[in-house]
Amino acid sequence: MGTNLTPGSRQAGTPENASKAARLRALLEGPELGFLMEAHDGLSSKIAEEAGFEALWASGLSMSAALGVRDSNEASWTQVLEVLEFMADATSIPILMDGDTGYGNFNNVRRLVAKLCQRGIAGACIEDKLFPKTNSFIGDGQPLADMDEFCGKIKAGKDSQTDPDFVLVARVEALISGWGLDEALRRAHAYRDAGADAVLIHSKQSSANEIISFMQEWDDSCPVVIVPTTYYGTPTGQFRAVGVGAVIWANHSIRASISAMRAAAKRIHDEESVIGLEDGIATVKDIFKLVGNDELKDAEDRYLPTDGDAPRGIVLAATRGSALGPLTEDRPKCMVEVQGQPLLRRLTRSLHQSGIRDVAVVRGYAKEAVDLPNLTYIDNDAYEATGEAASLACALGRLSGDTVIAYGDILFRRYILDALLETHGDIVLAVDALWRKRTDRSESSGRDLVQCSRAFLPSFIEDDPVLLEAVVADETAANEQTGEWIGIARLTAKGAELVKAELEAMSADGSLETADLATLFARLAESGNAPHVHYVAGHWLDVNDAFDLARARDFL
């Protein structure tokens, strides 16, 4: 996660196992100009590290703004500390905290520094103004703290650090408050003598003249940090030339995010759509990557209890579901929400509840919209011209060991899957024996009718297995031994190999492209590998159109 240092980088001479505070100290004291990027939460911290910055500036203005309050100590120091903890946990680079005036007198500074060291924060910058502070760019002539009293804060902070490399930066506000260069130099020297590891000289002029003049008079007895928020037009080379130690880009992440969020919110409001925005913003996958979802998946594999016999799951969800009309204009049927959650989330939750945690989804139409976390995705980019068997063939690599196959548009009671997992057979299909009683089905809801070797009886005790014999293409040809496959199948390791071999045979003879899964299972029956049937009596449904969607709400 951390920045890889090259031999020419500022911290190249710092030991690899150095603390964050030691690395911040090296950045400030090194021979090259260092840069700190503003961040205000865990995500902005990760982005700054990803961009290559070697240190962060935890801006008080930005953290306050992100919390929706003013930069006037309206956010308490403990609230700021909580944000800092997230930032420190999210990154591997050091953080220099904007400590305002130290949140009180010397005693407050002592406690602040001790807590920062406990949290792994590399340093703090405190300014010589009065508590509660006012942002330096508001108004003119802000009162300064008594110099001797501020020196006492610095001494108290240095005496309280538990990390010997913790960096305490003294921020000089004399130029901001109009006290002039001589006062700025006088205070900077006093703060250095009191133990400050660096001084930050601040100016709000539009040119860097005050900063250049300060550096020309400074004796280089400790590093100088600057914040070119208002004199941003000054070439960075000028800062190097006068010996500045580090530059803080102090508020640019929060300002950039405000502009981007405003533009996005306004466009969505005006257009009542996000279509025009999607290509210009980060994807949900980008968020998952930044916050470390992949690491969580690896950790689950390492630490969660596993059942060596637990099947893997394959969900077929490549089709649009055009009968749902506008609901599937920008997403496939499996991502249509039922009572606030996508069908796919509800289905995978049912799989998880039965111990099936390793689930792969074969997606096709609007595949970018199928983006639930902690699932494996396999793409059927030929979804428009292919059927269910071809989608399953896309997942041939997953057909090994015990496997559960399910359509992506079904809901069912958990006991159905639990019973299916207990049923004997290398290939077992859940078949609804009471399909004729499902008179509430919509016209767009097709049926996968199959002929079984024996009819379902309510008092039936399974001595001999029930086997699938054939597919029933016409309901008028159905008899008492006909049932409806509900879209769930379980395979043992041997069953997975049989299915895989049949898919390869179908590919070879040209029948794979448009075949459905019921046809695949019927072919297995014809070749002497008939799937077993586990009868169910309702308690499931598939979602094909708005009528089914309304029924799904009642089902849940």
Wavefront OBJ file of the C-alpha trace (Angstrom):
o trace
v 0.000 0.000 0.000
v 2.908 2.400 0.668
v 4.865 4.440 -1.840
v 7.883 2.628 -3.290
v 10.952 4.775 -2.736
v 13.466 5.164 -5.538
v 17.161 5.868 -4.858
v 16.653 9.508 -5.777
v 13.610 10.061 -3.600
v 13.667 12.282 -0.554
v 13.420 9.423 1.932
v 15.740 7.010 0.142
v 18.178 7.045 3.071
v 15.499 6.275 5.664
v 15.480 2.666 6.919
v 12.608 0.590 5.574
v 11.374 -0.157 9.090
v 11.523 3.485 10.208
v 8.479 4.837 12.015
v 6.147 7.223 10.275
v 7.467 10.026 12.476
v 11.042 9.232 11.414
v 10.016 9.342 7.779
v 8.294 12.705 8.233
v 11.390 14.049 9.965
v 13.541 12.795 7.077
v 11.247 14.488 4.582
v 11.501 17.849 6.385
v 15.227 17.689 7.092
v 16.412 16.116 3.843
v 18.272 17.950 1.105
v 15.372 17.905 -1.358
v 12.139 19.899 -1.294
v 9.390 17.756 0.247
v 5.680 17.856 -0.470
v 2.679 17.091 1.742
v -0.777 16.635 0.247
v -3.929 17.645 2.068
v -6.303 14.891 3.115
v -9.368 14.973 5.303
v -10.542 11.352 5.631
v -9.438 7.809 4.912
v -10.400 7.880 1.236
v -8.666 11.163 0.380
v -5.604 9.864 2.263
v -5.525 6.717 0.133
v -5.862 8.769 -3.045
v -2.961 11.035 -2.048
v -0.745 8.030 -1.313
v -1.827 6.407 -4.580
v -0.731 9.585 -6.407
v 2.769 9.191 -4.992
v 2.883 11.650 -2.086
v 5.224 10.667 0.730
v 3.339 12.509 3.499
v -0.093 13.925 4.288
v -1.309 17.214 5.708
v -4.390 16.588 7.857
v -5.973 19.967 7.228
v -8.133 21.448 9.970
v -10.063 23.464 7.401
v -10.734 20.392 5.260
v -11.678 18.092 8.134
v -14.016 20.746 9.534
v -15.587 21.328 6.120
v -16.046 17.579 5.582
v -17.892 17.484 8.911
v -20.001 20.466 7.817
v -18.701 22.919 10.422
v -16.535 26.034 10.435
v -12.758 26.071 10.846
v -13.104 27.685 14.268
v -12.578 24.704 16.578
v -16.249 23.777 16.183
v -15.102 20.190 15.705
v -13.589 19.061 18.998
v -10.062 17.694 19.144
v -11.405 14.223 19.954
v -13.595 14.327 16.818
v -10.564 15.347 14.784
v -8.547 12.567 16.441
v -11.133 10.020 15.313
v -10.779 11.179 11.704
v -6.992 11.024 12.030
v -7.185 7.444 13.230
v -9.058 6.421 10.086
v -6.518 8.289 7.954
v -3.582 6.604 9.690
v -5.158 3.156 9.360
v -5.895 3.716 5.670
v -2.339 4.598 4.620
v 1.304 3.777 5.230
v 2.704 7.302 4.864
v 3.207 9.810 7.699
v 0.624 12.412 8.660
v 1.330 15.943 9.870
v -1.732 17.089 11.773
v -3.023 20.634 11.603
v -3.317 21.130 15.363
v -4.710 24.679 15.226
v -3.652 26.452 18.446
v -3.251 23.214 20.391
v -6.888 23.243 21.575
v -6.109 25.212 24.726
v -3.087 25.886 26.914
v 0.107 23.857 27.487
v -1.825 21.110 29.273
v -4.112 20.558 26.283
v -1.041 20.379 24.045
v 0.524 17.749 26.313
v -2.533 15.524 26.063
v -2.872 16.128 22.309
v 0.727 15.099 21.580
v 0.474 12.011 23.786
v -2.700 10.881 21.998
v -1.225 11.545 18.554
v 1.778 9.376 19.373
v -0.558 6.612 20.546
v -2.418 6.771 17.220
v 0.734 6.695 15.092
v 0.414 10.288 13.853
v 3.849 11.501 12.798
v 3.608 15.135 13.808
v 1.512 18.163 14.671
v 1.611 21.786 13.640
v 0.380 24.373 16.139
v -0.073 28.075 15.408
v 0.617 31.085 17.587
v -2.909 32.494 17.712
v -5.607 32.446 20.371
v -8.079 29.651 21.106
v -10.622 29.241 19.579
v -8.769 29.840 16.338
v -10.024 31.717 13.283
v -8.925 30.624 9.826
v -5.962 32.665 8.659
v -7.694 33.799 5.472
v -10.663 35.364 7.297
v -10.422 39.073 8.180
v -7.316 41.070 9.012
v -5.126 41.622 12.032
v -6.004 38.527 14.045
v -4.519 38.648 17.569
v -1.436 36.536 18.209
v -0.665 34.465 21.278
v 1.913 35.707 23.751
v 5.251 34.486 22.422
v 6.527 33.194 25.765
v 3.261 31.408 26.477
v 3.416 29.754 23.049
v 7.005 28.687 23.695
v 5.689 26.939 26.803
v 3.231 25.005 24.615
v 6.084 23.868 22.396
v 8.155 22.704 25.372
v 5.149 20.898 26.853
v 4.465 19.151 23.560
v 8.063 18.008 23.132
v 8.208 16.758 26.718
v 5.036 14.717 26.160
v 5.934 12.838 22.981
v 6.458 9.093 23.369
v 7.918 8.686 19.879
v 11.387 10.290 19.849
v 10.969 11.227 16.187
v 7.569 12.905 16.602
v 7.686 16.231 14.754
v 6.314 19.411 16.307
v 6.014 22.265 13.824
v 5.510 25.828 15.093
v 3.360 27.901 12.753
v 4.216 31.607 12.702
v 1.245 33.863 11.945
v 3.008 37.224 12.263
v 2.916 37.926 8.513
v -0.751 36.920 8.320
v -1.624 39.317 11.146
v 0.380 42.225 9.689
v 3.129 42.269 12.328
v 5.882 42.256 9.716
v 9.029 40.349 8.878
v 11.050 41.249 11.969
v 8.365 39.927 14.306
v 8.018 36.794 12.200
v 11.771 36.136 12.461
v 11.823 36.911 16.183
v 9.051 34.445 16.866
v 10.470 31.764 14.569
v 13.812 31.861 16.384
v 12.110 31.735 19.785
v 10.008 28.736 18.748
v 13.060 26.929 17.411
v 14.894 27.591 20.694
v 11.887 26.237 22.601
v 12.291 22.916 20.788
v 10.209 23.145 17.606
v 11.462 20.708 14.963
v 10.450 23.029 12.132
v 8.685 26.343 11.623
v 5.846 27.025 9.218
v 5.897 30.590 7.944
v 2.472 31.593 6.683
v 1.432 34.365 4.285
v -1.774 35.284 2.524
v -0.276 37.577 -0.095
v -0.783 36.710 -3.741
v 2.973 36.722 -4.315
v 5.716 34.882 -2.448
v 7.669 38.078 -1.679
v 7.127 37.792 2.099
v 8.210 34.156 2.066
v 11.292 34.866 -0.051
v 12.281 37.717 2.276
v 11.861 35.488 5.325
v 14.026 32.745 3.803
v 16.740 35.238 2.890
v 16.941 36.295 6.553
v 16.497 32.837 8.081
v 19.614 31.170 9.526
v 18.608 27.672 8.397
v 18.751 26.422 11.982
v 15.678 24.242 11.406
v 13.516 23.353 8.389
v 10.963 25.853 7.078
v 7.551 24.730 5.817
v 5.305 26.881 3.593
v 1.681 26.797 2.424
v 1.358 28.496 -1.005
v -2.439 28.624 -1.059
v -2.602 32.274 -2.131
v 0.754 32.583 -3.919
v 0.237 29.398 -5.915
v 1.529 31.045 -9.109
v 5.094 31.111 -7.800
v 7.268 28.542 -9.618
v 8.234 25.721 -7.263
v 11.851 26.164 -8.312
v 11.932 29.461 -6.410
v 11.085 27.651 -3.188
v 13.941 25.219 -3.803
v 16.327 28.055 -4.562
v 15.759 29.801 -1.213
v 15.988 26.609 0.841
v 12.380 25.846 1.771
v 12.190 22.423 3.408
v 8.652 21.377 2.520
v 5.543 22.599 0.721
v 2.022 21.813 1.914
v -0.753 21.692 -0.684
v -3.209 22.521 2.044
v -6.809 22.285 0.846
v -6.892 21.176 -2.753
v -8.448 17.732 -2.332
v -11.462 19.112 -0.492
v -11.824 21.980 -2.963
v -11.594 19.627 -5.948
v -14.157 17.282 -4.428
v -16.576 20.146 -3.734
v -16.400 21.265 -7.371
v -16.877 17.722 -8.646
v -19.761 16.935 -6.277
v -21.519 20.196 -7.116
v -21.271 19.537 -10.841
v -22.447 15.943 -10.463
v -25.363 16.779 -8.182
v -26.510 19.630 -10.433
v -26.340 17.470 -13.559
v -28.234 14.588 -11.986
v -30.872 16.991 -10.678
v -31.322 18.732 -14.035
v -31.208 15.615 -16.225
v -33.023 13.276 -13.820
v -30.555 10.613 -14.891
v -26.970 9.532 -14.334
v -26.395 8.294 -17.896
v -24.418 11.357 -18.949
v -22.285 11.217 -15.834
v -21.184 7.598 -15.664
v -18.281 7.785 -18.114
v -16.708 10.720 -16.283
v -16.727 9.499 -12.689
v -15.039 6.748 -10.724
v -16.652 3.343 -10.904
v -17.976 1.499 -7.892
v -15.149 -0.968 -8.513
v -12.678 1.882 -8.004
v -14.168 2.453 -4.567
v -13.946 -1.242 -3.715
v -10.292 -1.245 -4.815
v -9.405 1.854 -2.798
v -10.969 0.579 0.412
v -9.416 -2.872 0.102
v -12.231 -5.267 -0.721
v -9.775 -7.701 -2.312
v -7.820 -7.891 0.928
v -11.036 -8.677 2.803
v -11.769 -11.546 0.402
v -8.275 -12.940 1.013
v -8.784 -12.556 4.760
v -12.102 -14.398 4.588
v -10.326 -17.274 2.891
v -7.716 -17.315 5.664
v -9.841 -16.800 8.748
v -13.476 -17.758 8.202
v -14.377 -21.315 9.150
v -14.810 -23.399 6.044
v -16.540 -26.653 5.344
v -14.399 -28.717 3.030
v -17.564 -30.218 1.538
v -19.323 -26.888 0.969
v -20.249 -26.477 -2.710
v -19.292 -23.526 -4.835
v -22.040 -21.519 -6.503
v -22.609 -20.471 -10.109
v -25.374 -17.960 -10.795
v -26.498 -17.412 -14.390
v -27.478 -13.765 -14.781
v -26.540 -12.719 -18.316
v -29.965 -11.795 -19.678
v -31.645 -8.426 -19.594
v -35.204 -9.376 -18.695
v -36.834 -7.168 -21.329
v -40.336 -7.893 -19.984
v -39.479 -5.635 -17.048
v -39.376 -2.697 -19.461
v -37.770 0.517 -18.167
v -36.526 -1.221 -15.017
v -33.876 -3.005 -17.076
v -32.850 -0.194 -19.405
v -29.548 0.279 -17.560
v -29.238 -2.918 -15.529
v -30.039 -6.600 -15.934
v -32.960 -8.342 -14.299
v -30.804 -9.738 -11.491
v -30.078 -6.187 -10.261
v -33.707 -5.054 -10.124
v -34.561 -4.285 -6.534
v -37.195 -6.046 -4.473
v -37.926 -4.225 -1.212
v -34.732 -2.219 -1.505
v -32.289 -5.001 -2.431
v -31.305 -6.434 -5.833
v -32.551 -9.904 -6.658
v -28.950 -11.063 -6.932
v -28.156 -9.935 -3.391
v -31.156 -11.844 -2.046
v -30.197 -14.951 -4.018
v -26.549 -14.911 -2.935
v -27.631 -14.372 0.658
v -29.725 -17.554 0.409
v -26.676 -19.387 -0.923
v -24.503 -18.034 1.885
v -27.038 -19.105 4.501
v -26.696 -22.665 3.258
v -22.902 -22.511 3.539
v -22.107 -21.619 -0.082
v -19.727 -18.663 0.231
v -17.708 -18.986 -2.976
v -20.151 -17.702 -5.598
v -19.443 -16.787 -9.228
v -21.919 -14.807 -11.351
v -22.068 -15.100 -15.138
v -23.144 -11.687 -16.343
v -23.766 -10.212 -19.788
v -26.252 -7.407 -20.380
v -25.160 -4.153 -18.670
v -22.472 -6.152 -16.906
v -20.947 -3.068 -15.251
v -24.128 -2.737 -13.199
v -23.615 -6.204 -11.703
v -21.090 -5.117 -9.091
v -21.985 -6.549 -5.696
v -18.939 -7.121 -3.487
v -17.349 -10.448 -2.576
v -18.517 -12.253 -5.713
v -16.505 -13.592 -8.642
v -17.638 -12.330 -12.040
v -17.473 -14.157 -15.358
v -18.597 -12.359 -18.518
v -20.698 -13.795 -21.342
v -20.215 -11.035 -23.876
v -22.207 -13.027 -26.453
v -25.294 -13.012 -24.220
v -27.586 -11.639 -26.945
v -26.989 -14.620 -29.231
v -26.613 -17.386 -26.660
v -28.689 -19.220 -24.097
v -28.286 -20.535 -20.575
v -26.092 -23.504 -21.521
v -23.597 -21.187 -23.225
v -23.541 -18.969 -20.134
v -22.763 -22.005 -17.998
v -20.035 -22.954 -20.459
v -18.405 -19.588 -19.764
v -17.877 -20.898 -16.230
v -16.290 -24.229 -17.209
v -13.345 -23.423 -14.964
v -15.690 -23.320 -11.984
v -17.189 -26.748 -12.698
v -15.043 -28.774 -10.353
v -16.055 -30.267 -7.048
v -19.473 -29.862 -5.471
v -21.348 -27.053 -7.218
v -24.765 -25.409 -7.011
v -26.118 -23.819 -10.193
v -28.937 -21.270 -9.989
v -30.732 -18.826 -12.218
v -30.197 -15.221 -11.215
v -33.887 -14.263 -11.135
v -35.308 -16.715 -8.580
v -36.334 -16.526 -4.938
v -36.920 -19.576 -2.791
v -37.311 -20.684 0.791
v -34.069 -21.782 2.347
v -35.252 -25.300 3.142
v -35.413 -26.062 -0.593
v -31.674 -25.592 -1.033
v -30.865 -27.334 2.236
v -32.901 -30.358 1.146
v -31.317 -30.302 -2.327
v -27.871 -30.449 -0.743
v -28.916 -33.565 1.207
v -30.486 -35.424 -1.724
v -28.567 -38.386 -3.128
v -27.298 -38.137 -6.699
v -24.434 -36.704 -8.718
v -26.791 -34.258 -10.441
v -29.936 -33.232 -8.564
v -32.632 -30.856 -9.800
v -35.272 -29.136 -7.658
v -38.566 -29.775 -9.460
v -41.928 -28.272 -8.482
v -44.554 -31.025 -8.511
v -47.403 -28.534 -7.991
v -46.624 -26.389 -11.024
v -50.210 -26.613 -12.286
v -51.437 -24.830 -9.154
v -49.300 -21.803 -9.958
v -52.109 -20.134 -11.866
v -50.946 -16.671 -10.849
v -48.001 -16.708 -13.250
v -47.717 -13.895 -15.757
v -47.840 -14.484 -19.485
v -44.118 -13.774 -19.866
v -43.139 -16.415 -17.324
v -41.982 -19.483 -19.243
v -41.746 -22.925 -17.676
v -38.925 -25.488 -17.738
v -41.199 -28.543 -17.736
v -39.553 -31.928 -17.356
v -40.783 -35.506 -17.487
v -39.804 -37.491 -14.385
v -39.621 -41.226 -13.802
v -42.250 -41.122 -11.083
v -45.001 -38.735 -10.055
v -44.917 -36.863 -6.780
v -47.078 -38.225 -3.945
v -47.705 -36.227 -0.755
v -47.032 -39.317 1.361
v -44.102 -40.344 -0.766
v -41.062 -41.906 0.945
v -38.025 -41.891 -1.324
v -36.868 -45.486 -1.573
v -36.013 -45.470 -5.262
v -34.647 -42.262 -6.791
v -36.781 -40.137 -9.069
v -34.942 -39.430 -12.316
v -35.345 -36.884 -15.072
v -36.362 -38.505 -18.353
v -36.995 -35.735 -20.856
v -37.954 -32.112 -21.454
v -41.647 -31.374 -22.032
v -41.825 -28.713 -24.722
v -45.617 -28.316 -24.774
v -47.794 -28.050 -21.669
v -50.520 -29.962 -23.462
v -48.215 -32.981 -23.462
v -47.751 -32.866 -19.687
v -48.955 -35.724 -17.493
v -48.909 -36.613 -13.813
v -45.162 -37.277 -13.979
v -44.393 -33.794 -15.246
v -42.856 -31.147 -12.997
v -41.281 -27.728 -13.392
v -37.572 -27.347 -12.823
v -37.279 -24.245 -10.636
v -33.791 -23.189 -11.748
v -31.567 -24.758 -9.065
v -29.311 -27.770 -9.483
v -26.673 -29.426 -7.320
v -23.675 -31.286 -8.690
v -21.170 -33.509 -6.948
v -17.588 -33.548 -8.185
v -18.540 -36.393 -10.537
v -21.688 -34.562 -11.607
v -19.658 -31.462 -12.391
v -17.392 -33.513 -14.649
v -20.432 -35.009 -16.408
v -21.924 -31.568 -17.017
v -18.603 -30.208 -18.206
v -18.190 -33.088 -20.670
v -21.727 -32.601 -21.989
v -21.165 -28.867 -22.495
v -18.015 -29.647 -24.468
v -19.939 -32.182 -26.561
v -22.650 -29.610 -27.274
v -20.023 -27.100 -28.311
v -18.537 -29.656 -30.680
v -21.870 -30.563 -32.317
v -23.046 -26.929 -32.606
v -26.021 -27.177 -30.255
v -24.528 -25.227 -27.354
v -25.142 -21.689 -28.531
v -28.914 -21.517 -28.084
v -29.611 -24.450 -25.743
v -31.212 -23.948 -22.344
v -30.192 -25.836 -19.222
v -33.222 -28.119 -19.272
v -32.021 -29.372 -22.675
v -28.553 -29.940 -21.238
v -29.974 -32.087 -18.439
v -32.210 -33.998 -20.890
v -29.147 -34.833 -23.000
v -27.478 -36.217 -19.884
v -30.539 -38.402 -19.301
v -30.397 -39.687 -22.882
v -26.727 -40.619 -22.464
v -27.395 -42.674 -19.338
v -26.490 -40.030 -16.779
v -30.002 -38.997 -15.786
v -30.163 -36.253 -13.130
v -31.982 -37.082 -9.919
v -35.108 -35.117 -9.026
v -35.931 -33.601 -5.665
v -39.610 -32.670 -5.623
v -40.751 -29.432 -3.988
v -44.272 -28.102 -3.501
v -44.133 -24.412 -4.332
v -42.398 -21.907 -2.050
v -40.359 -20.368 -4.874
v -40.837 -17.931 -7.740
v -38.999 -16.443 -10.671
v -39.158 -12.766 -11.604
v -39.753 -12.018 -15.267
v -41.984 -8.941 -15.378
v -43.668 -6.301 -13.233
v -46.400 -8.755 -12.235
v -43.786 -11.165 -10.885
v -42.020 -8.283 -9.178
v -45.189 -7.429 -7.256
v -45.557 -11.072 -6.244
v -41.935 -11.098 -5.102
v -42.676 -8.332 -2.608
v -45.459 -10.460 -1.139
v -43.212 -13.531 -1.182
v -40.630 -11.752 0.955
l 1 2 3 4 5 6 7 8 9 10 11 12 13 14 15 16 17 18 19 20 21 22 23 24 25 26 27 28 29 30 31 32 33 34 35 36 37 38 39 40 41 42 43 44 45 46 47 48 49 50 51 52 53 54 55 56 57 58 59 60 61 62 63 64 65 66 67 68 69 70 71 72 73 74 75 76 77 78 79 80 81 82 83 84 85 86 87 88 89 90 91 92 93 94 95 96 97 98 99 100 101 102 103 104 105 106 107 108 109 110 111 112 113 114 115 116 117 118 119 120 121 122 123 124 125 126 127 128 129 130 131 132 133 134 135 136 137 138 139 140 141 142 143 144 145 146 147 148 149 150 151 152 153 154 155 156 157 158 159 160 161 162 163 164 165 166 167 168 169 170 171 172 173 174 175 176 177 178 179 180 181 182 183 184 185 186 187 188 189 190 191 192 193 194 195 196 197 198 199 200 201 202 203 204 205 206 207 208 209 210 211 212 213 214 215 216 217 218 219 220 221 222 223 224 225 226 227 228 229 230 231 232 233 234 235 236 237 238 239 240 241 242 243 244 245 246 247 248 249 250 251 252 253 254 255 256 257 258 259 260 261 262 263 264 265 266 267 268 269 270 271 272 273 274 275 276 277 278 279 280 281 282 283 284 285 286 287 288 289 290 291 292 293 294 295 296 297 298 299 300 301 302 303 304 305 306 307 308 309 310 311 312 313 314 315 316 317 318 319 320 321 322 323 324 325 326 327 328 329 330 331 332 333 334 335 336 337 338 339 340 341 342 343 344 345 346 347 348 349 350 351 352 353 354 355 356 357 358 359 360 361 362 363 364 365 366 367 368 369 370 371 372 373 374 375 376 377 378 379 380 381 382 383 384 385 386 387 388 389 390 391 392 393 394 395 396 397 398 399 400 401 402 403 404 405 406 407 408 409 410 411 412 413 414 415 416 417 418 419 420 421 422 423 424 425 426 427 428 429 430 431 432 433 434 435 436 437 438 439 440 441 442 443 444 445 446 447 448 449 450 451 452 453 454 455 456 457 458 459 460 461 462 463 464 465 466 467 468 469 470 471 472 473 474 475 476 477 478 479 480 481 482 483 484 485 486 487 488 489 490 491 492 493 494 495 496 497 498 499 500 501 502 503 504 505 506 507 508 509 510 511 512 513 514 515 516 517 518 519 520 521 522 523 524 525 526 527 528 529 530 531 532 533 534 535 536 537 538 539 540 541 542 543 544 545 546 547 548 549 550 551 552 553 554 555 556
